[in-house]
Amino acid sequence: MSRHDGLYQWVTTVATHLPHLSKPQATVLAFWSFGMVMVGSCGCTTVAVFLAKLLNQKDNTVRQRLREWYQDAADKRGDQRQTLEVTPCFASLLRWILRWWDWKEHRLALALDATTLGQRFTVLVISVLYRSCAIPVAWVVVPATTPGKWKPHWLKLLALFEASVPATWTVIVLADRGLYARWLYRQVQRVGWHPFFRINHGGKFRPCGHNSFQLLSTLVPTVDTQWCGQGTCFKTQPLACTLLARWDAGHTDPWLIVTDLAPEQAHVCWYAMRAWIECDFKDTKRGGWQWQQTQINDPARAERFWLAIAVATLWVVSVGGEVDATVPASSFDELPATHIARRHSPRRSHLRQLSCFRQGRLEILVALLAGVKIPLGHFFPEPWPDSLLVKVHSEKTYP
């Protein structure tokens, strides 16, 4: 196997799953994401120098090609250059994940959240949650210091996914307290998905069959209490919903979740998966692609650049997740359910020594060093959580 085979195998994979891209656009996207995985950085110069050495080309030639990929058409050399349109890629990214998804699993968890890059950018992101990681499938980049509402951006992003997941699947969309809004709840429903939003405990709730509202805080007044039922949440802008409430030891506040799933169809502990998107933000920055070092200042260019970040993340997480899914049970997992070690340990499944993100990158590097075909992973989701083993992250304030 030549040193180029792995790269061009990846070019074919990217072009296959993003067929609406032109051949040059798909090729450079594959070069970008391949280079990022190899060098562990999204820095243009670092990726360009690596690819130039691999392809026996000049550094500046490769660097210019990479930079023009995310620039506007007017800023590129040549009369027939096009601006890369990122929005059509979002549904294709989700379909790519579904093609590699375990055929026996028809559930999908997504999260809505925002991440910032200093005073430069705020990125609104929709991500697929998978094995304590997250894969971006849609985003918009806005200036961090420019006043403005996020509502039109979230509405547009969610609308892009209508009919993108089979109707027989259960798709939940998780968001923290700072993002809750009735219009966002309704938009998730219009797409055919199920909102799973955490709310503040200062409102009121009227259970079905009751005539009066009561404070949400009275439903789970102390640690180690829980409540679940249908009714109407909020006296102003009322929302007919299922309320899942639970307060576990180690948490400052109870979890109060509103959803349109029936009480018997939902579990409050699923909200623990929302924390996985924070792992993706870490992987995008100092824990992986070093996005915090980018020199890009234009939001439109940053949105295009995030496509390379998303594709690289999809690749390494799919490979690492497949490895993680085949890890043999530890001696702890083989102990009887009544064993004292189980009763005194908070661990319910094997403890990952490496995240799927890092494991996947190592697997790809080893395959290339061994001269074999690069791995193209598949997705084998874990059972959704049924206990609150993850502490609530400190939540951000949103406009």
C-alpha positions as CSV (number, residue, x, y, z in Angstrom):
1,M,0.0,0.0,0.0
2,S,1.5,3.3,-1.1
3,R,1.6,6.4,1.2
4,H,-1.1,8.0,-0.9
5,D,-3.6,5.1,-0.8
6,G,-5.1,6.0,2.6
7,L,-5.6,9.7,1.5
8,Y,-7.4,8.8,-1.7
9,Q,-9.5,6.1,0.0
10,W,-10.7,8.9,2.3
11,V,-11.3,11.2,-0.7
12,T,-13.6,8.6,-2.2
13,T,-15.4,8.2,1.1
14,V,-16.1,11.9,1.5
15,A,-17.2,12.3,-2.1
16,T,-19.6,9.3,-1.7
17,H,-21.3,10.7,1.4
18,L,-21.4,14.3,0.3
19,P,-22.4,13.8,-3.3
20,H,-23.7,17.4,-3.9
21,L,-20.2,18.8,-3.5
22,S,-18.2,19.3,-6.7
23,K,-15.2,17.1,-7.1
24,P,-12.7,19.8,-6.2
25,Q,-14.7,20.8,-3.1
26,A,-15.0,17.1,-1.9
27,T,-11.3,16.5,-2.6
28,V,-10.0,19.5,-0.6
29,L,-12.5,18.7,2.2
30,A,-11.0,15.2,2.4
31,F,-7.5,16.7,2.3
32,W,-8.4,19.1,5.2
33,S,-10.0,16.4,7.4
34,F,-7.4,13.8,6.6
35,G,-4.6,16.2,7.4
36,M,-6.3,17.3,10.7
37,V,-6.5,13.6,11.8
38,M,-2.9,13.0,11.0
39,V,-1.4,16.1,12.7
40,G,-3.9,16.5,15.5
41,S,-4.6,20.1,14.6
42,C,-6.7,22.3,12.2
43,G,-3.9,24.8,11.7
44,C,-3.6,25.6,8.0
45,T,0.1,25.8,7.9
46,T,0.6,22.5,9.9
47,V,-1.9,20.6,7.7
48,A,-0.5,22.2,4.5
49,V,3.1,21.2,5.3
50,F,2.1,17.7,6.2
51,L,0.1,17.2,3.0
52,A,2.9,18.8,0.9
53,K,5.4,16.3,2.2
54,L,3.0,13.5,1.6
55,L,2.1,14.5,-1.9
56,N,5.6,15.8,-2.8
57,Q,4.2,19.3,-3.6
58,K,5.2,22.8,-2.5
59,D,4.0,24.0,0.9
60,N,2.6,27.3,-0.5
61,T,0.8,25.5,-3.3
62,V,-1.0,23.2,-0.9
63,R,-1.6,26.0,1.7
64,Q,-3.2,28.2,-1.0
65,R,-5.5,25.4,-2.1
66,L,-6.6,24.7,1.5
67,R,-7.3,28.4,2.2
68,E,-9.2,29.0,-1.0
69,W,-11.5,26.1,-0.1
70,Y,-13.2,28.2,2.6
71,Q,-13.0,31.6,1.0
72,D,-15.7,33.4,-1.0
73,A,-15.6,32.9,-4.8
74,A,-14.6,36.6,-5.2
75,D,-11.5,36.0,-3.1
76,K,-10.2,33.0,-5.1
77,R,-8.0,32.9,-8.1
78,G,-9.6,31.9,-11.4
79,D,-12.9,32.8,-13.1
80,Q,-14.8,29.6,-12.5
81,R,-14.2,29.2,-8.7
82,Q,-17.3,28.7,-6.6
83,T,-18.2,29.5,-3.0
84,L,-18.7,26.4,-0.9
85,E,-22.3,26.2,0.3
86,V,-22.3,24.6,3.7
87,T,-26.0,24.4,4.5
88,P,-26.8,21.5,2.1
89,C,-24.1,19.5,3.8
90,F,-26.0,19.3,7.1
91,A,-28.7,16.7,6.2
92,S,-26.0,14.8,4.3
93,L,-23.8,14.6,7.4
94,L,-26.7,13.2,9.4
95,R,-27.5,10.7,6.6
96,W,-23.9,9.6,6.6
97,I,-24.1,8.8,10.3
98,L,-27.3,6.9,9.8
99,R,-25.8,4.8,7.1
100,W,-23.1,3.7,9.5
101,W,-25.5,3.3,12.4
102,D,-26.2,-0.1,14.0
103,W,-29.2,-1.4,12.0
104,K,-30.8,-2.8,15.2
105,E,-30.9,0.6,16.9
106,H,-33.7,3.0,16.0
107,R,-33.0,5.7,18.6
108,L,-31.0,8.9,18.2
109,A,-30.1,11.6,20.7
110,L,-29.1,15.1,19.6
111,A,-28.1,18.2,21.5
112,L,-28.5,21.9,20.9
113,D,-25.8,24.1,22.4
114,A,-23.5,27.0,21.8
115,T,-19.7,27.4,22.1
116,T,-17.6,30.6,21.9
117,L,-14.2,31.4,20.5
118,G,-13.1,34.3,22.7
119,Q,-14.7,37.6,21.7
120,R,-14.6,36.5,18.0
121,F,-17.3,33.9,17.4
122,T,-20.3,32.1,18.9
123,V,-21.1,28.8,17.2
124,L,-24.7,27.4,17.5
125,V,-24.4,23.7,17.0
126,I,-26.7,20.6,16.6
127,S,-24.7,17.5,17.4
128,V,-25.4,13.7,17.4
129,L,-24.6,12.3,20.8
130,Y,-22.6,9.0,20.8
131,R,-20.6,7.2,23.5
132,S,-19.7,10.2,25.6
133,C,-18.8,12.2,22.4
134,A,-20.7,14.4,20.0
135,I,-20.5,14.9,16.2
136,P,-21.6,18.3,14.8
137,V,-24.1,17.9,12.0
138,A,-25.4,21.5,11.7
139,W,-24.1,24.9,12.9
140,V,-24.1,28.6,12.3
141,V,-21.3,31.0,13.3
142,V,-22.2,34.5,14.5
143,P,-20.0,37.3,15.8
144,A,-19.6,36.9,19.5
145,T,-20.0,40.6,20.4
146,T,-22.7,41.6,17.9
147,P,-26.2,41.9,19.5
148,G,-28.9,39.7,17.9
149,K,-31.3,37.0,18.6
150,W,-30.6,33.3,18.0
151,K,-34.2,32.3,17.3
152,P,-34.0,32.6,13.5
153,H,-30.8,30.6,13.4
154,W,-32.2,27.7,15.5
155,L,-35.4,27.6,13.5
156,K,-33.5,27.5,10.2
157,L,-31.1,24.8,11.3
158,L,-33.8,22.5,12.6
159,A,-36.0,23.0,9.5
160,L,-33.2,21.6,7.4
161,F,-33.7,18.1,8.9
162,E,-37.3,17.5,8.1
163,A,-37.8,14.0,6.8
164,S,-34.1,13.3,7.3
165,V,-34.6,10.5,9.8
166,P,-37.0,7.5,9.2
167,A,-40.4,8.2,10.9
168,T,-40.2,4.9,12.8
169,W,-37.1,6.2,14.8
170,T,-37.3,7.9,18.1
171,V,-35.2,11.1,18.1
172,I,-34.8,13.2,21.2
173,V,-33.3,16.7,21.2
174,L,-31.7,17.8,24.5
175,A,-31.1,21.4,25.5
176,D,-30.1,23.0,28.8
177,R,-32.0,25.6,30.8
178,G,-30.5,28.6,29.0
179,L,-32.0,27.5,25.7
180,Y,-35.5,26.6,26.7
181,A,-38.2,28.4,24.7
182,R,-41.7,27.3,23.7
183,W,-41.0,28.2,20.0
184,L,-37.9,26.0,20.1
185,Y,-39.9,23.2,21.7
186,R,-42.5,23.5,18.9
187,Q,-39.9,23.6,16.2
188,V,-38.4,20.3,17.3
189,Q,-41.8,18.8,17.2
190,R,-42.4,20.1,13.6
191,V,-39.3,18.2,12.5
192,G,-40.9,15.0,13.9
193,W,-38.5,14.8,16.8
194,H,-39.1,14.9,20.6
195,P,-37.9,17.8,22.7
196,F,-36.1,16.9,25.9
197,F,-35.5,20.3,27.5
198,R,-34.3,21.1,31.0
199,I,-36.1,24.0,32.6
200,N,-35.6,26.2,35.7
201,H,-37.3,25.3,38.9
202,G,-38.8,28.7,39.5
203,G,-42.0,28.1,37.4
204,K,-45.2,26.4,38.1
205,F,-46.9,23.2,36.9
206,R,-50.5,21.9,36.9
207,P,-50.7,18.1,36.8
208,C,-53.6,16.6,34.8
209,G,-56.7,16.3,36.9
210,H,-55.7,19.2,39.1
211,N,-57.3,22.7,39.0
212,S,-54.5,24.7,40.3
213,F,-50.8,25.3,39.5
214,Q,-48.1,24.4,42.0
215,L,-44.5,25.5,42.3
216,L,-42.1,23.2,40.4
217,S,-39.9,23.1,43.4
218,T,-42.6,21.3,45.4
219,L,-42.6,18.3,43.1
220,V,-39.1,17.3,44.2
221,P,-38.5,19.3,47.4
222,T,-35.5,17.3,48.6
223,V,-32.6,15.1,47.5
224,D,-33.6,11.5,46.5
225,T,-37.1,12.5,45.4
226,Q,-38.6,12.2,41.9
227,W,-41.8,12.8,40.1
228,C,-43.2,12.1,36.7
229,G,-46.5,13.0,35.0
230,Q,-48.4,14.9,32.4
231,G,-49.9,18.3,32.7
232,T,-49.4,22.0,31.9
233,C,-46.1,23.8,32.6
234,F,-46.0,27.6,33.1
235,K,-49.0,29.8,33.8
236,T,-47.8,32.3,31.1
237,Q,-47.2,30.7,27.7
238,P,-48.5,27.4,29.0
239,L,-47.0,24.2,27.6
240,A,-48.9,20.9,27.6
241,C,-46.2,18.3,28.2
242,T,-44.8,15.5,30.3
243,L,-42.7,16.6,33.2
244,L,-39.8,14.4,34.5
245,A,-38.4,15.6,37.8
246,R,-35.6,14.1,39.9
247,W,-33.1,15.3,42.4
248,D,-30.1,13.0,43.1
249,A,-27.4,13.4,45.7
250,G,-24.4,15.3,44.4
251,H,-26.5,17.7,42.3
252,T,-27.1,21.3,43.3
253,D,-30.5,21.5,41.8
254,P,-33.1,18.9,40.6
255,W,-33.4,18.0,36.9
256,L,-36.7,19.2,35.6
257,I,-37.3,18.0,32.0
258,V,-40.2,18.8,29.7
259,T,-40.9,16.5,26.7
260,D,-43.8,15.4,24.5
261,L,-43.1,11.7,25.1
262,A,-45.5,9.8,27.4
263,P,-44.2,9.2,30.9
264,E,-43.8,5.5,30.3
265,Q,-41.7,6.2,27.2
266,A,-39.1,8.6,28.7
267,H,-36.5,8.5,31.4
268,V,-35.2,11.6,33.1
269,C,-31.7,10.2,33.2
270,W,-31.4,10.5,29.4
271,Y,-30.6,14.1,30.1
272,A,-27.2,13.0,31.3
273,M,-26.2,12.6,27.6
274,R,-26.4,16.3,27.0
275,A,-23.0,16.7,28.8
276,W,-21.4,14.8,25.9
277,I,-21.7,17.9,23.6
278,E,-19.3,19.6,26.0
279,C,-16.8,16.9,25.2
280,D,-17.1,17.7,21.6
281,F,-16.3,21.4,22.3
282,K,-13.2,20.2,24.1
283,D,-12.2,18.0,21.2
284,T,-12.7,20.9,18.8
285,K,-10.4,23.1,20.8
286,R,-7.5,22.1,23.1
287,G,-8.4,18.5,23.4
288,G,-8.2,17.8,19.7
289,W,-8.3,20.1,16.6
290,Q,-7.0,23.3,18.3
291,W,-9.7,25.4,16.9
292,Q,-8.9,28.1,19.4
293,Q,-5.7,28.9,17.4
294,T,-7.5,29.7,14.2
295,Q,-6.7,33.0,12.4
296,I,-10.0,33.1,10.7
297,N,-12.0,36.3,11.5
298,D,-14.9,36.1,9.0
299,P,-18.0,34.1,10.3
300,A,-18.9,32.8,6.8
301,R,-15.4,31.4,6.4
302,A,-15.5,29.9,9.8
303,E,-18.8,28.1,9.0
304,R,-17.2,26.5,6.0
305,F,-14.1,25.6,8.0
306,W,-16.3,23.9,10.6
307,L,-17.3,21.4,7.8
308,A,-13.8,20.0,7.9
309,I,-13.9,19.9,11.7
310,A,-17.2,18.0,11.5
311,V,-16.0,15.5,8.9
312,A,-12.8,14.8,10.8
313,T,-14.8,14.4,14.1
314,L,-17.2,12.0,12.4
315,W,-14.4,9.8,11.2
316,V,-12.4,9.5,14.4
317,V,-15.5,9.0,16.6
318,S,-16.9,6.3,14.3
319,V,-13.6,4.4,14.4
320,G,-13.0,4.9,18.1
321,G,-16.6,4.1,19.0
322,E,-16.4,0.8,17.1
323,V,-13.3,-0.1,19.0
324,D,-15.0,0.9,22.3
325,A,-18.0,-1.2,21.5
326,T,-15.8,-4.3,21.2
327,V,-13.9,-3.8,24.5
328,P,-14.2,-7.1,26.5
329,A,-16.0,-6.9,29.8
330,S,-13.7,-6.2,32.7
331,S,-13.5,-8.4,35.7
332,F,-15.6,-5.9,37.5
333,D,-18.4,-6.3,34.9
334,E,-18.3,-10.0,35.3
335,L,-19.0,-9.9,39.0
336,P,-22.4,-11.0,40.3
337,A,-25.0,-8.2,40.7
338,T,-24.9,-8.6,44.5
339,H,-21.1,-8.5,44.9
340,I,-19.9,-5.9,47.4
341,A,-17.6,-4.3,44.9
342,R,-20.6,-3.5,42.7
343,R,-22.5,-2.0,45.6
344,H,-19.7,0.3,46.5
345,S,-18.7,1.4,43.0
346,P,-20.5,4.1,41.0
347,R,-19.3,2.5,37.8
348,R,-22.0,0.7,35.7
349,S,-20.1,-0.1,32.6
350,H,-16.4,-0.5,31.5
351,L,-14.3,2.6,32.3
352,R,-12.9,4.1,29.1
353,Q,-9.1,4.7,29.3
354,L,-9.4,6.8,26.2
355,S,-12.3,8.7,24.7
356,C,-13.7,7.4,21.4
357,F,-12.3,10.6,19.8
358,R,-8.7,9.8,20.8
359,Q,-9.0,6.1,20.4
360,G,-10.2,6.6,16.8
361,R,-7.4,8.9,15.8
362,L,-4.8,6.4,17.2
363,E,-6.5,3.5,15.3
364,I,-6.3,5.5,12.0
365,L,-2.6,6.4,12.5
366,V,-1.7,2.8,13.4
367,A,-3.4,1.5,10.2
368,L,-1.5,3.9,8.0
369,L,1.8,3.0,9.7
370,A,1.0,-0.6,9.2
371,G,0.4,0.0,5.5
372,V,-3.2,-1.4,5.6
373,K,-6.5,0.2,4.5
374,I,-7.6,3.0,6.8
375,P,-10.5,2.0,9.1
376,L,-14.0,3.5,8.3
377,G,-15.9,2.9,11.5
378,H,-19.5,2.2,12.2
379,F,-21.7,3.4,15.0
380,F,-22.8,1.1,17.8
381,P,-24.6,3.2,20.4
382,E,-24.6,2.3,24.1
383,P,-27.8,1.8,26.0
384,W,-29.2,5.1,27.1
385,P,-28.5,6.0,30.8
386,D,-30.8,4.9,33.5
387,S,-29.1,6.5,36.5
388,L,-27.6,10.0,37.2
389,L,-23.9,9.2,37.3
390,V,-22.9,12.5,35.6
391,K,-22.9,15.7,37.6
392,V,-24.7,18.6,36.1
393,H,-22.2,20.9,34.3
394,S,-22.3,24.6,35.2
395,E,-24.6,26.1,32.6
396,K,-24.0,29.1,30.4
397,T,-26.1,32.2,30.1
398,Y,-27.6,32.8,26.7
399,P,-29.1,35.9,25.0
